[in-house]
Amino acid sequence: MPGRHYDACVSEHPAEPTTDDAGSIRSTEPGVPDLPPGVSPARVRSFVRRGRRSTLTRDRMERLAPSRALPPGPFDARATFGRVAPVVLEIGCGHGHAAIAYAAAFPEHDLVAMDVHTPGLARMLASADEAGVPNLRIEEGDAVLFLQQRVADGTFDAIHLFFPDPWRKKKHTKRRFVSPTNLDLLARVLRPGGHVLIATDQDFYARHVLDEVAGHPRFAARRVERPSWRPSAGFEAKGIAAGREITELRLDLV
């Protein structure tokens, strides 16, 4: 799924799927098919996939993924990290700028970074190896399926969703990650007192999130300050360069 599950870089209307400096993919809506009749929003993916892997990507994944990739089966944080600690999930981590910065800033926390874009994950693995952060693991794949099938209730203390694909067109609204179905899912996997951090450079997407949360019984949304630990990179940097305001939202589990 998110990350960055993931749209629009320099051009407001790019012609092909694009990646940002964080490696995340954002949709190119002119080529995205409409939802066929009868398709459940719960199974509508909020991401687009790329093609073949490069030699460098394959090399990085083969060398570095074995020590950082989650094992198959149910997610067991204690077994994975070898300790009991707060656990954070980042959905749509791209090249991992935010994930690595968080892991370095909070060594007492453990973090799982997810994305569907293999080259971005491979680049993040190389950066994490250089940074020497032991409290970071990766998972490649669809975040919704991961949460539905492999994560128990009350697993995560926080979930990060930075610059998800806004899916600009009205006909693609059901592809946006923040939806009633996914909010139900996030509420289930968060521990009591947990929260979701969301950042976006698209005003309409911020309004969408606030509207969705306003009708959800398990979350309360509020605007917050930008976290000091998160580097300005990828879609955030491009949004700022384009003169767009960055909106930071926190959804508290109630």
Contacts in CASP RR format, 6 or more apart in sequence:
PFRMAT RR
TARGET T0000
AUTHOR 0000-0000-0000
METHOD contacts of the structure
MODEL  1
MPGRHYDACVSEHPAEPTTDDAGSIRSTEPGVPDLPPGVSPARVRSFVRR
GRRSTLTRDRMERLAPSRALPPGPFDARATFGRVAPVVLEIGCGHGHAAI
AYAAAFPEHDLVAMDVHTPGLARMLASADEAGVPNLRIEEGDAVLFLQQR
VADGTFDAIHLFFPDPWRKKKHTKRRFVSPTNLDLLARVLRPGGHVLIAT
DQDFYARHVLDEVAGHPRFAARRVERPSWRPSAGFEAKGIAAGREITELR
LDLV
1 45 0 8 1.000
1 46 0 8 1.000
1 47 0 8 1.000
1 91 0 8 1.000
1 92 0 8 1.000
1 114 0 8 1.000
1 116 0 8 1.000
1 141 0 8 1.000
1 142 0 8 1.000
1 143 0 8 1.000
1 144 0 8 1.000
1 145 0 8 1.000
1 177 0 8 1.000
2 24 0 8 1.000
2 46 0 8 1.000
2 47 0 8 1.000
2 91 0 8 1.000
2 92 0 8 1.000
2 114 0 8 1.000
2 115 0 8 1.000
2 143 0 8 1.000
2 161 0 8 1.000
2 164 0 8 1.000
2 165 0 8 1.000
2 177 0 8 1.000
3 24 0 8 1.000
3 47 0 8 1.000
3 91 0 8 1.000
3 92 0 8 1.000
3 93 0 8 1.000
3 94 0 8 1.000
3 114 0 8 1.000
3 115 0 8 1.000
3 116 0 8 1.000
3 143 0 8 1.000
3 161 0 8 1.000
3 162 0 8 1.000
3 163 0 8 1.000
3 164 0 8 1.000
3 165 0 8 1.000
3 177 0 8 1.000
4 20 0 8 1.000
4 22 0 8 1.000
4 23 0 8 1.000
4 24 0 8 1.000
4 25 0 8 1.000
4 26 0 8 1.000
4 91 0 8 1.000
4 92 0 8 1.000
4 93 0 8 1.000
4 94 0 8 1.000
4 115 0 8 1.000
4 117 0 8 1.000
4 162 0 8 1.000
4 163 0 8 1.000
4 164 0 8 1.000
4 165 0 8 1.000
4 235 0 8 1.000
5 24 0 8 1.000
5 25 0 8 1.000
5 46 0 8 1.000
5 47 0 8 1.000
5 91 0 8 1.000
5 92 0 8 1.000
5 116 0 8 1.000
5 143 0 8 1.000
5 164 0 8 1.000
5 165 0 8 1.000
5 177 0 8 1.000
6 20 0 8 1.000
6 24 0 8 1.000
6 25 0 8 1.000
6 26 0 8 1.000
6 27 0 8 1.000
6 47 0 8 1.000
6 92 0 8 1.000
6 94 0 8 1.000
6 163 0 8 1.000
6 164 0 8 1.000
6 165 0 8 1.000
6 235 0 8 1.000
7 18 0 8 1.000
7 26 0 8 1.000
7 27 0 8 1.000
7 28 0 8 1.000
7 29 0 8 1.000
7 165 0 8 1.000
7 166 0 8 1.000
7 167 0 8 1.000
7 168 0 8 1.000
8 14 0 8 1.000
8 18 0 8 1.000
8 26 0 8 1.000
8 166 0 8 1.000
8 168 0 8 1.000
8 202 0 8 1.000
8 235 0 8 1.000
9 18 0 8 1.000
9 19 0 8 1.000
9 20 0 8 1.000
9 26 0 8 1.000
9 235 0 8 1.000
9 238 0 8 1.000
10 238 0 8 1.000
10 242 0 8 1.000
13 29 0 8 1.000
13 30 0 8 1.000
14 28 0 8 1.000
15 28 0 8 1.000
15 30 0 8 1.000
16 28 0 8 1.000
17 25 0 8 1.000
17 26 0 8 1.000
17 27 0 8 1.000
17 28 0 8 1.000
17 48 0 8 1.000
17 50 0 8 1.000
18 25 0 8 1.000
18 26 0 8 1.000
18 28 0 8 1.000
19 25 0 8 1.000
19 50 0 8 1.000
19 117 0 8 1.000
19 119 0 8 1.000
19 120 0 8 1.000
20 26 0 8 1.000
20 94 0 8 1.000
20 163 0 8 1.000
20 234 0 8 1.000
20 235 0 8 1.000
20 238 0 8 1.000
21 95 0 8 1.000
21 97 0 8 1.000
21 233 0 8 1.000
21 234 0 8 1.000
21 237 0 8 1.000
21 238 0 8 1.000
22 93 0 8 1.000
22 94 0 8 1.000
22 95 0 8 1.000
22 96 0 8 1.000
22 97 0 8 1.000
22 98 0 8 1.000
22 120 0 8 1.000
22 163 0 8 1.000
22 233 0 8 1.000
22 234 0 8 1.000
22 235 0 8 1.000
23 94 0 8 1.000
23 95 0 8 1.000
23 115 0 8 1.000
23 117 0 8 1.000
23 119 0 8 1.000
23 120 0 8 1.000
23 123 0 8 1.000
23 234 0 8 1.000
24 92 0 8 1.000
24 93 0 8 1.000
24 94 0 8 1.000
24 95 0 8 1.000
24 115 0 8 1.000
24 117 0 8 1.000
24 120 0 8 1.000
24 163 0 8 1.000
24 234 0 8 1.000
24 235 0 8 1.000
25 47 0 8 1.000
25 48 0 8 1.000
25 49 0 8 1.000
25 50 0 8 1.000
25 116 0 8 1.000
25 117 0 8 1.000
25 165 0 8 1.000
26 48 0 8 1.000
26 165 0 8 1.000
26 166 0 8 1.000
26 235 0 8 1.000
27 47 0 8 1.000
27 48 0 8 1.000
27 165 0 8 1.000
27 167 0 8 1.000
27 172 0 8 1.000
27 175 0 8 1.000
28 48 0 8 1.000
29 167 0 8 1.000
29 168 0 8 1.000
29 169 0 8 1.000
29 172 0 8 1.000
32 48 0 8 1.000
32 172 0 8 1.000
32 175 0 8 1.000
34 171 0 8 1.000
34 172 0 8 1.000
35 41 0 8 1.000
35 44 0 8 1.000
35 171 0 8 1.000
35 174 0 8 1.000
35 175 0 8 1.000
41 174 0 8 1.000
41 179 0 8 1.000
41 181 0 8 1.000
42 144 0 8 1.000
42 181 0 8 1.000
44 174 0 8 1.000
44 175 0 8 1.000
45 142 0 8 1.000
45 144 0 8 1.000
45 175 0 8 1.000
46 164 0 8 1.000
46 165 0 8 1.000
46 167 0 8 1.000
46 175 0 8 1.000
46 176 0 8 1.000
46 177 0 8 1.000
47 116 0 8 1.000
47 142 0 8 1.000
47 165 0 8 1.000
49 116 0 8 1.000
49 117 0 8 1.000
50 117 0 8 1.000
50 118 0 8 1.000
50 119 0 8 1.000
53 61 0 8 1.000
53 118 0 8 1.000
53 119 0 8 1.000
53 122 0 8 1.000
54 119 0 8 1.000
56 122 0 8 1.000
57 118 0 8 1.000
57 119 0 8 1.000
57 120 0 8 1.000
57 122 0 8 1.000
60 122 0 8 1.000
60 123 0 8 1.000
60 125 0 8 1.000
60 126 0 8 1.000
61 118 0 8 1.000
61 121 0 8 1.000
61 122 0 8 1.000
61 125 0 8 1.000
64 122 0 8 1.000
64 125 0 8 1.000
64 126 0 8 1.000
64 128 0 8 1.000
64 129 0 8 1.000
65 121 0 8 1.000
65 122 0 8 1.000
65 125 0 8 1.000
65 138 0 8 1.000
68 125 0 8 1.000
68 128 0 8 1.000
68 136 0 8 1.000
68 137 0 8 1.000
68 138 0 8 1.000
69 137 0 8 1.000
69 138 0 8 1.000
69 139 0 8 1.000
69 140 0 8 1.000
70 80 0 8 1.000
70 112 0 8 1.000
70 137 0 8 1.000
70 138 0 8 1.000
70 139 0 8 1.000
71 80 0 8 1.000
73 150 0 8 1.000
74 150 0 8 1.000
74 151 0 8 1.000
74 152 0 8 1.000
75 112 0 8 1.000
75 146 0 8 1.000
75 150 0 8 1.000
75 151 0 8 1.000
75 152 0 8 1.000
75 155 0 8 1.000
77 84 0 8 1.000
77 85 0 8 1.000
77 87 0 8 1.000
77 110 0 8 1.000
77 155 0 8 1.000
78 84 0 8 1.000
80 110 0 8 1.000
80 137 0 8 1.000
81 87 0 8 1.000
81 110 0 8 1.000
81 135 0 8 1.000
81 137 0 8 1.000
83 110 0 8 1.000
85 108 0 8 1.000
85 109 0 8 1.000
85 110 0 8 1.000
85 135 0 8 1.000
86 108 0 8 1.000
86 109 0 8 1.000
86 110 0 8 1.000
86 157 0 8 1.000
86 158 0 8 1.000
87 109 0 8 1.000
87 110 0 8 1.000
87 111 0 8 1.000
87 112 0 8 1.000
87 155 0 8 1.000
87 156 0 8 1.000
87 157 0 8 1.000
88 102 0 8 1.000
88 109 0 8 1.000
88 110 0 8 1.000
88 111 0 8 1.000
88 112 0 8 1.000
88 156 0 8 1.000
88 157 0 8 1.000
88 158 0 8 1.000
88 159 0 8 1.000
88 160 0 8 1.000
89 111 0 8 1.000
89 112 0 8 1.000
89 114 0 8 1.000
89 143 0 8 1.000
89 156 0 8 1.000
89 158 0 8 1.000
89 159 0 8 1.000
89 160 0 8 1.000
89 189 0 8 1.000
90 96 0 8 1.000
90 98 0 8 1.000
90 99 0 8 1.000
90 102 0 8 1.000
90 111 0 8 1.000
90 112 0 8 1.000
90 113 0 8 1.000
90 114 0 8 1.000
90 159 0 8 1.000
90 160 0 8 1.000
90 161 0 8 1.000
90 162 0 8 1.000
91 114 0 8 1.000
91 143 0 8 1.000
91 159 0 8 1.000
91 160 0 8 1.000
91 161 0 8 1.000
91 164 0 8 1.000
91 177 0 8 1.000
92 113 0 8 1.000
92 114 0 8 1.000
92 115 0 8 1.000
92 116 0 8 1.000
92 143 0 8 1.000
92 161 0 8 1.000
92 162 0 8 1.000
92 164 0 8 1.000
93 99 0 8 1.000
93 113 0 8 1.000
93 114 0 8 1.000
93 115 0 8 1.000
93 121 0 8 1.000
93 124 0 8 1.000
93 138 0 8 1.000
94 115 0 8 1.000
94 117 0 8 1.000
94 120 0 8 1.000
94 121 0 8 1.000
94 124 0 8 1.000
95 120 0 8 1.000
95 123 0 8 1.000
95 124 0 8 1.000
95 127 0 8 1.000
95 233 0 8 1.000
96 113 0 8 1.000
96 120 0 8 1.000
96 123 0 8 1.000
96 124 0 8 1.000
96 127 0 8 1.000
96 128 0 8 1.000
97 230 0 8 1.000
97 231 0 8 1.000
97 233 0 8 1.000
97 234 0 8 1.000
98 160 0 8 1.000
98 162 0 8 1.000
98 230 0 8 1.000
98 231 0 8 1.000
98 233 0 8 1.000
99 111 0 8 1.000
99 113 0 8 1.000
99 124 0 8 1.000
99 128 0 8 1.000
99 136 0 8 1.000
100 124 0 8 1.000
100 127 0 8 1.000
100 128 0 8 1.000
100 131 0 8 1.000
100 133 0 8 1.000
100 136 0 8 1.000
101 229 0 8 1.000
101 230 0 8 1.000
101 231 0 8 1.000
102 109 0 8 1.000
102 111 0 8 1.000
102 160 0 8 1.000
102 229 0 8 1.000
102 230 0 8 1.000
103 109 0 8 1.000
103 111 0 8 1.000
103 128 0 8 1.000
103 131 0 8 1.000
103 133 0 8 1.000
103 135 0 8 1.000
103 136 0 8 1.000
104 131 0 8 1.000
104 133 0 8 1.000
105 229 0 8 1.000
106 135 0 8 1.000
106 229 0 8 1.000
107 133 0 8 1.000
107 134 0 8 1.000
107 135 0 8 1.000
109 135 0 8 1.000
109 157 0 8 1.000
110 135 0 8 1.000
110 136 0 8 1.000
110 137 0 8 1.000
111 135 0 8 1.000
111 136 0 8 1.000
111 137 0 8 1.000
112 137 0 8 1.000
112 138 0 8 1.000
112 139 0 8 1.000
113 121 0 8 1.000
113 124 0 8 1.000
113 136 0 8 1.000
113 137 0 8 1.000
113 138 0 8 1.000
113 139 0 8 1.000
114 138 0 8 1.000
114 139 0 8 1.000
114 140 0 8 1.000
114 141 0 8 1.000
114 143 0 8 1.000
114 146 0 8 1.000
115 121 0 8 1.000
115 138 0 8 1.000
115 140 0 8 1.000
115 141 0 8 1.000
116 140 0 8 1.000
116 141 0 8 1.000
116 142 0 8 1.000
118 140 0 8 1.000
121 138 0 8 1.000
121 140 0 8 1.000
124 138 0 8 1.000
125 138 0 8 1.000
128 136 0 8 1.000
139 146 0 8 1.000
144 182 0 8 1.000
144 185 0 8 1.000
147 185 0 8 1.000
147 186 0 8 1.000
147 188 0 8 1.000
147 189 0 8 1.000
148 185 0 8 1.000
151 189 0 8 1.000
152 189 0 8 1.000
153 188 0 8 1.000
153 189 0 8 1.000
154 188 0 8 1.000
154 189 0 8 1.000
154 190 0 8 1.000
154 191 0 8 1.000
154 192 0 8 1.000
155 189 0 8 1.000
155 190 0 8 1.000
155 191 0 8 1.000
156 189 0 8 1.000
156 190 0 8 1.000
156 191 0 8 1.000
156 194 0 8 1.000
157 190 0 8 1.000
157 191 0 8 1.000
157 194 0 8 1.000
158 190 0 8 1.000
158 194 0 8 1.000
158 195 0 8 1.000
158 196 0 8 1.000
158 197 0 8 1.000
159 186 0 8 1.000
159 189 0 8 1.000
159 190 0 8 1.000
159 195 0 8 1.000
159 196 0 8 1.000
159 197 0 8 1.000
160 196 0 8 1.000
160 197 0 8 1.000
161 177 0 8 1.000
161 178 0 8 1.000
161 196 0 8 1.000
161 197 0 8 1.000
161 198 0 8 1.000
161 199 0 8 1.000
162 197 0 8 1.000
162 198 0 8 1.000
162 199 0 8 1.000
162 230 0 8 1.000
162 235 0 8 1.000
162 236 0 8 1.000
163 199 0 8 1.000
163 200 0 8 1.000
163 201 0 8 1.000
163 234 0 8 1.000
163 235 0 8 1.000
163 236 0 8 1.000
164 176 0 8 1.000
164 177 0 8 1.000
164 178 0 8 1.000
164 198 0 8 1.000
164 200 0 8 1.000
164 205 0 8 1.000
165 175 0 8 1.000
165 176 0 8 1.000
165 177 0 8 1.000
166 176 0 8 1.000
166 200 0 8 1.000
166 202 0 8 1.000
166 204 0 8 1.000
166 205 0 8 1.000
166 208 0 8 1.000
167 173 0 8 1.000
167 175 0 8 1.000
167 176 0 8 1.000
168 202 0 8 1.000
168 204 0 8 1.000
173 208 0 8 1.000
176 205 0 8 1.000
176 208 0 8 1.000
178 198 0 8 1.000
178 208 0 8 1.000
178 209 0 8 1.000
178 212 0 8 1.000
178 213 0 8 1.000
179 212 0 8 1.000
180 212 0 8 1.000
180 215 0 8 1.000
180 216 0 8 1.000
183 212 0 8 1.000
183 213 0 8 1.000
183 216 0 8 1.000
183 218 0 8 1.000
183 219 0 8 1.000
183 251 0 8 1.000
184 216 0 8 1.000
184 218 0 8 1.000
186 196 0 8 1.000
186 219 0 8 1.000
186 251 0 8 1.000
187 216 0 8 1.000
187 218 0 8 1.000
187 219 0 8 1.000
187 253 0 8 1.000
190 196 0 8 1.000
190 253 0 8 1.000
191 253 0 8 1.000
192 253 0 8 1.000
193 252 0 8 1.000
193 253 0 8 1.000
194 252 0 8 1.000
194 253 0 8 1.000
195 250 0 8 1.000
195 251 0 8 1.000
195 252 0 8 1.000
195 253 0 8 1.000
196 219 0 8 1.000
196 250 0 8 1.000
196 251 0 8 1.000
197 224 0 8 1.000
197 227 0 8 1.000
197 248 0 8 1.000
197 249 0 8 1.000
197 250 0 8 1.000
197 251 0 8 1.000
198 209 0 8 1.000
198 248 0 8 1.000
198 249 0 8 1.000
198 250 0 8 1.000
198 251 0 8 1.000
199 226 0 8 1.000
199 230 0 8 1.000
199 236 0 8 1.000
199 246 0 8 1.000
199 247 0 8 1.000
199 248 0 8 1.000
199 249 0 8 1.000
200 206 0 8 1.000
200 209 0 8 1.000
200 246 0 8 1.000
200 247 0 8 1.000
200 249 0 8 1.000
201 235 0 8 1.000
201 236 0 8 1.000
201 238 0 8 1.000
201 239 0 8 1.000
201 240 0 8 1.000
201 242 0 8 1.000
201 244 0 8 1.000
201 245 0 8 1.000
201 246 0 8 1.000
201 247 0 8 1.000
202 244 0 8 1.000
203 244 0 8 1.000
203 245 0 8 1.000
203 247 0 8 1.000
206 247 0 8 1.000
206 249 0 8 1.000
209 221 0 8 1.000
209 249 0 8 1.000
209 251 0 8 1.000
210 221 0 8 1.000
210 249 0 8 1.000
213 219 0 8 1.000
213 220 0 8 1.000
213 221 0 8 1.000
213 251 0 8 1.000
214 221 0 8 1.000
217 254 0 8 1.000
218 253 0 8 1.000
218 254 0 8 1.000
219 251 0 8 1.000
219 252 0 8 1.000
219 253 0 8 1.000
219 254 0 8 1.000
220 251 0 8 1.000
220 252 0 8 1.000
220 254 0 8 1.000
221 249 0 8 1.000
221 250 0 8 1.000
221 251 0 8 1.000
221 252 0 8 1.000
222 249 0 8 1.000
222 250 0 8 1.000
222 252 0 8 1.000
223 247 0 8 1.000
223 248 0 8 1.000
223 249 0 8 1.000
223 250 0 8 1.000
224 248 0 8 1.000
224 249 0 8 1.000
224 250 0 8 1.000
225 248 0 8 1.000
226 246 0 8 1.000
226 248 0 8 1.000
227 248 0 8 1.000
230 236 0 8 1.000
232 240 0 8 1.000
236 246 0 8 1.000
239 246 0 8 1.000
240 246 0 8 1.000
END
